[in-house]
């Protein structure tokens, strides 16, 4: 709420997970999240995968090369 004190009814965020948005921060937003997608970039293409909002971080952990710690 400090970073986004007042935002519209529909917002799209493209954070680098665990860098620009941690799981703890995401959990605070989760009650207001209706859809989540993962953009997976490979050498010659990108793939967009929809996932359930409460499974986002679990799915990311299962995908290789999405982010590093």
N, C-alpha and C positions, 0 to 999 in steps of 0.2 A: 504493500500500500504506500510505502514511502517513495518507491521508484515510479510507480504508476498511480499517483493520487486520484486521477480522474481520467478514465478512458471510456471509449464508446462501448456500445453493446456487442460489437463484433470486433475482435482483435486477432491478428495473425502475428505470431512470434516465430522467428527463425534463429533460435539460440544454438550455440555450440554446447551441447549437453556436457555437464560436469566442468565446463570452463566458464560459460556465461550464465548458465542456469544449473544449479545443483539440484540433487534429488530433494533435499530439504526445502529449497525454495519452490520447486515444482509441486511438492505436496501441499504447500500453502495455496497454490493456484488451483489445484486439482478439483475442488468442488465446483469451480466455474468453467472447467474445460469440457467441451462437448465432443471434440474430435482431435485426434493426433495422427501425425504422419511422420515417417522417417524418410529422409532423402539420403539415399546411399549412392555415393559417387565412386565409380570405378574408372579404370583407365580411359575407356572410350565411350562410356555411357553413364547415365544416372537412372536410378530406379526409385520410385515413390511407393512406399508401403504404408497402408493404413493399419493402425493398431488401436486397441482399446486404451483409453486414457490412463487407466490404472495399471496397465502393463507396459507402458513406454520404456521405463528404465530397465525392466527385465528383458525386453526384446532387444534393446540396444546392447546389453551385455552379451547377448547370444550372437550378435552380428560382428564379424571380424572387421577390423580397420575402420570402425566408425569414429572412434576417438581413442586417445591414449591418456593414461593418467600421468 
